[in-house]
Amino acid sequence: MEYGLVALWLVLYLLLLYTGGTIAATLFPRFADRGVTFGVPVAVAILWLATYFFGRLSLTLGVWAGLVALVATAIGLTYRGVSVDGRQYAEAAVVFTVGFLLVVWIRALDPAIISLGGEKFLDFGLLQSLLRADSLPLEDMWFAGEPVAYYYGGHLAASILARLTGTPGQFAYNLALAGFYATLVTAAYGLAGAIAADRGIPRRLAAGLGAFFVGFASNLSTPAQFVVWLLPGGLRQSVIDAANYDPQGLANGPDEFSYWDASRVITDEASDFATYEPSAAFVIDEFPLFAWLNGDLHAHMMSTGFLLLVAALCFSYFQTPDSERRRRLALLFGAVPAVGGIVAVTSTWSFPSVGGLVFLTVAVAPADPASLLPAGVRDRAQTRGLTREAVRIALALAIAGGVLLVGLLWSLPFWLGPASGREIAVLPDRISLVELLSVHGLFVVPFALYLYARLGRGIGTARERVVGAATLGLVAVAALLDAAAVGVLVPILVGTWLLSRSPVLERTVAAVPALADGGDRPLGFEAVLVLAGAGLVLLVEFVFVRENIGRMNTVFKTYMQVWILWGVAVGPVLAWLLTRWRPGSSDAQHWVRPATTVFVTLLVLSTSLYGAFALANHAERAGDATLDGLDHLERTHPGEAPAIRWLASLDGRPTIVTAAPASYGWDPGNGEGASAPASLTGIPTVAGWNHEAQYRSQSAYDTRVAAVRTIYTGSADEQIRLLRAYDVRYVYVGPAERNRYGDVTVDHLSGVTVAKRAGDVVIYRVHPEQL
């Protein structure tokens, strides 16, 4: 176990937490902890932006420029009297350290970077490519000579930390993974606590619940399976028959638990990778604990800390009064777009959510968005009644569009790269009520209860019950009409909007005044997070990105954002239910408090079952503890390991040729090499995994696949032409190449010599001047 590296990275992160926390204090002055919990994403954002832009000249220059900017800014603010409170820093440091060490432990027991069970070859290849590169734009390891056509912002952040610590990629992969998780959990802890403190709710209770539901809780499918297993034999069979349920996994007992089951709850029409034909399949419904157990260093995971930083900046705007116009403009058009640009390059799927959060924040914040306008225009925008509400929404939309436009400018070099050929489609298979509650029920049920309780304080118990009954009826009807998400989420959207906007609406809508709860807003910033998550879930019920795998990417890359936003929101929601719910009826007051305590306790315990089983199973099947992601090579592929390590020792990024097409799996006996030499070293190959057909086009990928075949087996003249055209410097001939192409003839060329014989592999060096 590499304890020295663990200590080095933890010290670096804690230094970033302190340094970034000093800068965060100026961004979040009204937060209970002055934003110290966002120290790491703030610090990494500064390092990232400098590296991203100066990296066009030199990545090394960019990293050091970012470090100088970060330290100089923190020192300058300290000189001006801005500081980090010691107790608040210690609290944030403890949360971060616990999260970091948890994932270090998880990855140390299973550190392997393998081709199956995710996209580790893609993620590690991008990291290795960045560590090899001298400058940006980054060359694609699977499409040599062309800039990468994938969002790599998170891998860039990991490579910055690896460069600062001098850590080889196979260790940096797992240490960065632990850091991204700790950053997410710490940010969730801070934002949930800040929202609660702003509403007079116990901060640490809300913060702890928010961090738990973001970082450790599972969906409800695991506790549901556990209940089925616990049922007595006769009753169990009756339930199975009535529900037409085929017991799987934990439903058959703890010995059959699989950590994959909870991420495959939703059935859908998808396409099979091999046949490209429609087939019944599961759509991935990931949540953070599953994702980090599985161990991909993937975009939708690495973007989560930055997405919460955007949400925190929006909350800072939410807290800022009308009178501080310049500050609100600086947050909206300065800080948010800069972080939004990072989000775009880290996970493009999350970039639209930046605009959504800004729109909702501006629309429901106490400050009138018209106050952001110049004085003359502002006076014309000051209207009354419903017109005022319409103007407010229109301004919020315009501001969100402007923020996204500035965010595009921050990330402009990324958008000037290769364009994806994927298209937008509509009306996919919709989620059923059972699937919806299994995946989102741990959030939807508390939100519904919260809105019901808040509503009762305004309109009285009798009306509250009518509204509740009508809502349940709508859910039932919508489920029968195959529109369960509409039935469940539309009432939450409407109720949340009214309760968060009531101080304005009460002047014009007769039915709403009572919602104002004594003149104060019933809901705070948690409403923005609830609205954003509900909108995203509804969106993917009607719109998706068409791919050969159906709407799988659309669902799981959107649902991860939903989980993060709702996980933070549910912290203050549950804390309010536990400590502030005061029903109007004196009879209800006697049982509501203990019933709520039991409900929250059951919710926490039931959603902890997955973690308990998964971590126990993970520990049982573990090998020797190490963070070396390539430690397995000699055991799993002894015939190719020496050759791959030799390639890894080369300087620079010389182009190689390997078998193509390549896809998931590494089975040389079937001619499948999974582009392992490129993926594990960061050295670009002419044609790699067939992901490139998605990123660019099928014809562009097929052209390169044909060129690779010719290089291995074609005529001498064509081989020479293609070796020159793609600037090939090494030709890799291993088991996959021999099984794919048979008699390899490229070694017959003058100017092609043996560079390395190792195990089952021969690597030929190409001397262009001698061809």
Residue pairs with C-beta under 8 A, 6 or more apart in sequence:
1 108
1 625
1 626
1 627
2 171
2 626
2 627
2 628
5 165
5 167
5 171
5 175
5 627
6 101
6 104
6 175
6 627
8 165
8 167
9 100
9 161
9 165
9 167
9 175
9 178
9 179
10 97
10 100
10 101
12 161
12 164
12 165
13 40
13 96
13 100
13 179
13 182
14 93
14 96
14 97
16 39
16 40
16 43
16 44
17 36
17 39
17 40
17 43
17 89
17 92
17 93
17 96
17 186
18 39
18 84
18 89
19 39
19 43
19 70
19 71
19 74
20 38
20 39
20 40
20 41
20 42
20 43
20 44
20 46
20 70
20 74
21 34
21 35
21 36
21 37
21 38
21 39
21 42
21 84
21 89
21 92
22 39
22 74
22 77
22 78
22 82
22 83
22 84
23 39
23 42
23 43
23 46
23 70
23 73
23 74
23 77
24 34
24 35
24 36
24 38
24 39
24 42
25 34
25 35
25 36
25 77
25 82
25 83
25 84
26 77
26 82
27 35
27 38
27 42
27 312
27 313
27 316
27 331
27 335
28 34
28 35
28 38
28 194
28 312
28 315
28 316
29 35
29 316
30 198
30 316
30 319
30 320
31 190
31 194
31 197
31 312
31 315
31 316
32 193
32 194
32 197
32 198
32 203
33 85
33 88
33 91
33 92
33 190
33 193
33 194
34 84
34 85
34 88
35 42
35 190
35 194
35 312
35 316
36 84
36 85
36 88
36 89
36 92
36 190
37 92
37 95
37 186
37 187
37 189
37 190
37 191
37 193
38 187
38 190
38 191
38 308
38 309
38 312
39 84
39 92
40 96
40 179
40 182
40 183
40 186
40 187
40 305
41 183
41 187
41 305
41 306
41 308
41 309
41 339
42 309
43 70
44 157
44 160
44 161
44 183
44 305
45 306
45 309
45 338
45 339
45 342
46 66
46 69
46 70
46 73
47 63
47 66
47 67
47 70
47 157
47 160
48 66
48 153
48 156
48 157
48 160
48 342
49 66
49 338
49 341
49 342
49 410
50 62
50 63
50 65
50 66
50 69
51 59
51 62
51 63
51 65
51 66
51 156
51 160
52 62
52 136
52 153
52 156
52 345
52 413
53 62
53 413
54 61
54 62
54 65
54 66
55 61
55 62
55 135
55 136
56 135
56 136
56 137
56 413
57 135
58 134
58 135
59 130
59 133
59 134
59 135
59 136
59 159
59 163
60 134
60 163
63 160
63 163
63 164
66 160
67 164
92 186
92 189
92 190
95 182
95 185
95 186
95 189
95 211
96 182
96 183
96 185
96 186
97 182
98 182
99 178
99 181
99 182
99 184
99 185
99 186
99 215
100 178
100 179
100 181
100 182
101 178
102 178
102 181
103 177
103 178
103 181
103 182
103 292
104 174
104 175
104 178
104 627
106 292
106 293
106 295
106 615
106 618
107 174
107 177
107 178
107 295
107 627
108 174
108 625
108 626
108 627
109 618
109 619
109 622
109 623
109 625
110 295
110 618
110 621
110 622
110 623
111 174
111 295
111 626
111 627
111 628
111 629
111 631
112 629
112 631
112 632
113 120
113 121
113 124
113 170
113 173
113 629
113 630
113 680
114 120
114 121
114 632
114 636
114 666
115 121
115 664
115 665
115 666
115 674
115 676
115 679
116 664
116 665
116 666
117 294
118 294
118 295
118 296
118 298
119 296
119 298
120 295
120 296
120 297
120 629
121 674
121 675
121 676
121 679
121 680
121 689
122 150
122 679
122 689
122 691
123 155
123 173
123 296
123 297
123 298
124 169
124 170
124 173
124 297
124 629
124 679
124 680
125 141
125 142
125 675
125 678
125 679
125 680
125 682
126 138
126 141
126 148
126 150
126 152
126 155
126 682
127 155
127 158
127 159
127 162
127 169
127 172
127 173
127 176
127 297
127 682
128 141
128 169
128 680
128 681
128 682
129 138
129 139
129 141
129 148
129 653
129 682
129 684
130 138
130 152
130 155
130 156
130 158
130 159
130 682
131 159
131 162
131 163
131 169
131 172
131 682
132 652
132 653
132 682
132 683
133 139
133 653
136 413
137 147
137 148
137 413
137 417
138 147
138 148
138 152
139 145
139 146
139 147
139 148
139 653
139 684
140 146
140 147
140 148
140 149
140 150
140 684
140 692
141 148
141 675
141 678
141 679
141 682
141 683
141 684
141 685
141 688
142 675
142 678
142 679
142 684
142 685
142 687
142 688
142 689
142 691
142 692
143 149
143 684
143 686
143 687
143 688
143 692
143 695
143 696
143 704
144 655
144 656
144 684
144 685
144 686
144 726
144 727
145 655
145 684
145 726
145 727
146 418
147 417
147 418
148 417
149 417
149 418
149 420
149 692
149 695
149 696
150 299
150 691
150 695
151 299
151 344
151 345
151 346
151 347
151 348
151 414
152 345
153 299
153 302
153 303
153 342
153 343
153 344
153 345
153 346
153 347
153 414
154 180
154 297
154 298
154 299
154 301
154 302
154 303
154 346
154 347
155 297
155 302
156 345
157 176
157 302
157 346
158 172
158 173
158 176
158 179
158 180
158 297
158 302
159 172
161 167
161 172
161 175
161 176
161 179
162 168
162 169
162 172
162 176
165 172
167 175
169 629
169 682
170 628
170 629
170 630
170 631
171 627
171 628
171 629
173 297
173 629
174 295
174 627
174 629
175 627
176 297
177 292
177 295
177 297
180 297
180 301
180 302
180 304
180 305
181 215
181 288
181 292
181 301
183 305
184 214
184 215
184 288
184 304
184 305
184 308
184 564
185 211
185 214
185 215
186 211
187 305
187 308
187 309
187 312
188 210
188 211
188 214
188 215
188 308
188 564
188 567
188 568
188 571
189 207
189 208
189 210
189 211
190 207
190 312
191 210
191 308
191 311
191 312
191 315
191 568
192 206
192 207
192 209
192 210
192 211
192 568
192 569
192 571
192 572
193 203
193 204
193 206
193 207
193 210
193 571
194 203
194 312
194 315
195 206
195 315
195 524
195 525
195 526
195 568
195 569
195 571
195 572
196 202
196 203
196 205
196 206
196 207
196 571
196 572
196 575
196 576
197 203
198 319
198 524
198 525
199 524
199 572
199 576
200 580
201 572
201 575
201 576
201 579
201 580
202 575
202 579
205 575
205 578
205 579
206 571
206 572
206 574
206 575
207 571
208 571
209 570
209 571
209 574
209 575
209 604
210 567
210 568
210 569
210 570
210 571
210 572
211 571
212 604
213 442
213 443
213 566
213 567
213 570
213 571
213 607
214 288
214 563
214 564
214 567
214 568
215 288
215 289
215 567
216 289
216 607
216 608
216 611
217 287
217 289
217 442
217 567
217 604
217 607
217 608
217 610
217 611
218 262
218 287
218 289
218 290
218 607
218 608
218 609
218 610
218 611
219 262
219 265
219 285
219 287
219 438
219 439
219 440
219 441
219 442
219 607
219 610
220 437
220 438
220 439
220 441
220 442
220 606
220 607
221 261
221 262
221 265
221 438
221 439
222 250
222 261
222 262
222 607
222 609
222 610
222 613
223 606
223 607
223 609
224 438
225 247
225 248
225 249
225 250
225 251
225 261
226 250
226 251
226 606
226 609
228 236
228 239
228 240
228 245
228 247
228 251
229 236
229 250
229 251
229 252
229 253
229 254
231 239
239 245
240 246
240 247
245 251
248 256
248 261
249 256
249 257
249 258
249 261
250 256
250 257
250 261
250 613
254 613
257 613
257 614
257 617
259 290
259 293
259 294
259 610
259 613
259 614
259 617
259 618
260 290
262 287
262 290
262 610
263 284
263 285
263 286
263 287
263 290
263 556
264 282
264 283
264 284
264 285
265 282
265 285
265 435
265 438
265 439
266 282
266 283
266 285
266 431
266 435
266 439
266 555
267 280
267 281
267 282
267 283
267 435
268 281
268 282
268 283
268 428
268 429
268 550
268 551
268 552
268 555
269 278
269 279
269 280
269 281
269 428
269 429
269 550
270 278
270 279
270 280
270 281
270 282
270 283
270 549
270 550
270 551
270 552
271 277
271 278
271 279
271 281
271 547
271 548
271 549
271 550
272 279
272 281
273 548
273 549
273 663
273 664
276 548
278 550
281 549
281 550
281 552
283 550
283 551
283 552
283 555
283 556
284 552
284 555
284 556
285 439
285 555
285 556
285 559
286 300
286 556
286 559
286 560
286 563
287 559
287 560
287 563
288 301
288 304
288 560
288 563
288 564
289 610
289 611
289 614
290 610
290 614
291 298
291 300
291 301
291 560
292 301
293 614
293 618
299 346
299 347
299 348
299 349
299 557
300 347
300 349
300 350
300 556
300 557
300 560
300 561
301 560
302 346
302 347
303 343
303 346
303 347
303 350
304 560
304 561
304 564
306 339
306 342
306 343
306 346
307 343
307 350
307 353
307 354
307 561
307 564
307 565
308 564
308 568
309 339
310 336
310 339
310 340
310 343
310 353
310 354
310 357
311 357
311 528
311 529
311 565
311 568
313 331
313 335
313 336
313 339
314 336
314 357
314 358
314 361
314 525
314 528
315 361
315 525
315 528
316 331
317 328
317 331
317 332
317 361
317 362
317 365
317 367
318 361
318 364
318 365
318 366
318 524
318 525
318 528
320 327
320 328
320 331
320 367
321 366
321 367
322 366
322 367
322 368
322 371
325 371
325 372
328 367
328 372
329 372
332 358
332 362
332 372
332 399
332 403
333 402
333 403
333 406
336 354
336 358
336 403
336 407
337 403
337 404
337 406
337 407
337 409
337 410
338 407
338 410
339 354
340 351
340 354
340 403
340 404
340 406
340 407
340 410
340 411
341 407
341 408
341 409
341 410
341 411
342 410
342 411
343 350
343 351
343 353
343 354
343 407
344 350
344 351
344 407
344 408
344 410
344 411
344 414
344 415
345 411
345 414
347 557
349 553
349 554
349 557
349 558
349 561
350 557
350 561
351 404
351 407
352 404
353 532
353 536
353 561
354 403
354 404
354 407
355 400
355 401
355 403
355 404
356 400
356 532
356 535
356 536
357 528
357 532
358 396
358 399
358 400
358 403
358 404
359 396
359 397
359 399
359 400
360 396
360 528
360 531
360 532
361 525
361 528
362 369
362 395
362 396
362 399
362 400
363 369
363 392
363 393
363 396
363 501
364 497
364 500
364 501
364 527
364 528
364 531
366 503
366 521
368 392
369 392
369 395
369 396
369 399
370 378
370 381
370 382
370 391
370 392
370 395
371 378
372 395
372 399
373 381
373 395
381 391
381 395
382 388
383 391
384 507
384 508
385 507
385 508
386 508
386 509
388 504
389 501
389 504
389 505
389 508
392 504
408 415
418 695
418 696
420 694
420 695
421 694
421 696
421 697
422 545
422 546
422 547
422 694
423 545
423 546
424 543
424 544
424 545
424 546
425 543
425 544
425 545
425 546
425 551
426 542
426 543
426 544
427 542
428 540
428 541
428 542
428 544
428 550
428 551
428 554
429 551
430 482
430 483
430 484
430 485
430 541
431 439
431 484
431 485
431 541
432 479
432 482
432 484
433 475
433 479
433 484
433 487
433 488
435 484
436 444
436 484
436 485
436 488
437 444
437 445
437 488
439 559
440 537
440 562
440 566
442 570
442 603
442 607
443 533
443 566
443 567
443 569
443 570
444 488
444 489
444 492
445 603
446 570
446 573
446 574
446 577
446 603
447 492
447 496
447 530
447 566
447 569
447 570
447 573
448 471
448 491
448 492
449 577
449 599
450 573
450 576
450 577
451 492
451 495
451 496
451 499
452 464
452 467
452 468
453 577
453 581
453 583
454 499
454 517
454 522
454 523
455 464
455 467
455 495
455 499
455 515
456 464
456 583
456 584
457 517
457 522
457 582
457 584
458 514
458 515
458 516
458 517
458 522
459 467
459 514
459 515
460 514
460 584
461 583
461 584
461 585
461 588
471 491
474 487
474 490
474 491
475 484
475 487
475 488
475 491
476 487
477 487
478 484
478 485
478 486
478 487
478 488
479 487
483 541
485 537
485 538
485 541
486 538
486 541
489 534
489 537
489 538
490 538
492 530
492 534
493 531
493 534
493 535
493 538
496 523
496 527
496 530
496 531
496 534
497 527
497 531
498 505
498 512
498 515
499 515
499 521
499 522
499 523
499 527
500 521
500 522
500 523
500 524
500 527
500 528
500 531
502 512
502 513
502 515
502 516
502 517
502 521
502 522
503 516
503 519
503 521
505 512
506 512
506 513
506 515
506 516
515 522
516 522
524 572
526 569
526 572
526 573
529 565
529 566
529 568
529 569
530 566
530 569
532 565
533 561
533 562
533 565
533 566
533 569
536 558
536 559
536 561
536 562
536 565
537 558
537 559
537 562
539 558
540 551
540 554
540 555
540 558
540 559
543 554
544 550
544 551
544 554
544 555
545 551
545 553
545 554
547 553
547 694
548 694
574 600
574 603
577 596
577 599
577 600
578 596
578 597
578 600
581 592
581 593
581 596
582 589
583 589
583 592
630 680
633 640
633 641
633 644
633 645
633 680
634 641
637 644
637 666
637 668
637 676
638 759
639 668
639 734
639 735
639 759
639 760
639 761
640 668
640 676
640 677
640 734
640 735
640 759
640 760
640 761
641 759
642 758
642 759
642 761
643 677
643 732
643 734
643 756
643 758
643 759
643 761
643 763
644 676
644 677
644 680
644 681
646 756
646 758
646 763
647 656
647 677
647 681
647 683
647 730
647 732
647 763
648 680
648 681
648 683
650 681
650 683
653 682
653 683
653 684
654 683
654 729
654 730
655 683
655 684
655 685
655 686
655 726
655 727
655 728
655 729
655 730
656 677
656 678
656 683
656 684
656 685
656 686
656 728
656 729
656 730
656 731
656 732
657 685
657 686
657 708
657 711
657 712
657 726
657 728
657 730
657 731
657 732
658 673
658 675
658 676
658 677
658 678
658 685
658 686
658 688
658 708
658 732
658 734
658 736
658 737
659 671
659 672
659 673
659 708
659 736
659 737
659 740
659 741
660 675
660 685
660 686
660 687
660 688
660 704
660 705
660 708
660 709
661 687
661 689
661 690
661 701
661 705
662 672
662 673
662 674
662 675
662 687
662 688
662 689
662 690
663 672
663 674
663 689
663 690
664 674
664 689
665 672
665 674
666 672
666 673
666 674
666 676
668 734
668 735
668 736
668 739
668 760
669 735
669 739
670 739
671 736
671 737
671 739
671 740
672 736
673 734
673 735
673 736
673 737
674 689
675 685
675 688
675 689
677 683
677 685
677 732
677 734
678 684
678 685
678 688
679 688
679 689
683 730
685 732
686 704
686 707
686 708
686 711
686 726
686 728
687 701
687 704
687 705
687 707
687 708
690 701
692 700
692 701
692 704
693 700
693 701
693 702
707 722
707 725
707 726
709 741
710 718
710 719
710 722
711 719
711 722
711 723
711 728
711 731
711 746
712 731
712 733
712 737
712 741
712 744
712 745
712 746
713 741
713 742
713 743
713 744
713 745
713 746
714 722
714 745
716 748
716 749
719 745
719 746
719 749
720 749
720 771
722 728
723 746
723 749
723 766
723 768
723 771
724 768
724 771
727 768
728 766
729 765
729 766
729 768
730 755
730 763
730 764
730 765
730 766
731 746
731 747
731 752
731 763
731 764
731 766
732 761
732 763
733 744
733 747
733 761
733 762
733 763
733 764
734 760
734 761
734 762
735 760
735 761
737 744
738 744
746 752
746 764
747 754
747 762
747 764
749 771
750 770
750 771
751 766
751 767
751 768
751 769
751 770
751 771
752 764
752 765
752 766
752 767
752 771
753 764
753 765
753 767
754 762
754 763
754 764
754 765
755 763
755 764
755 765
756 762
756 763
757 763
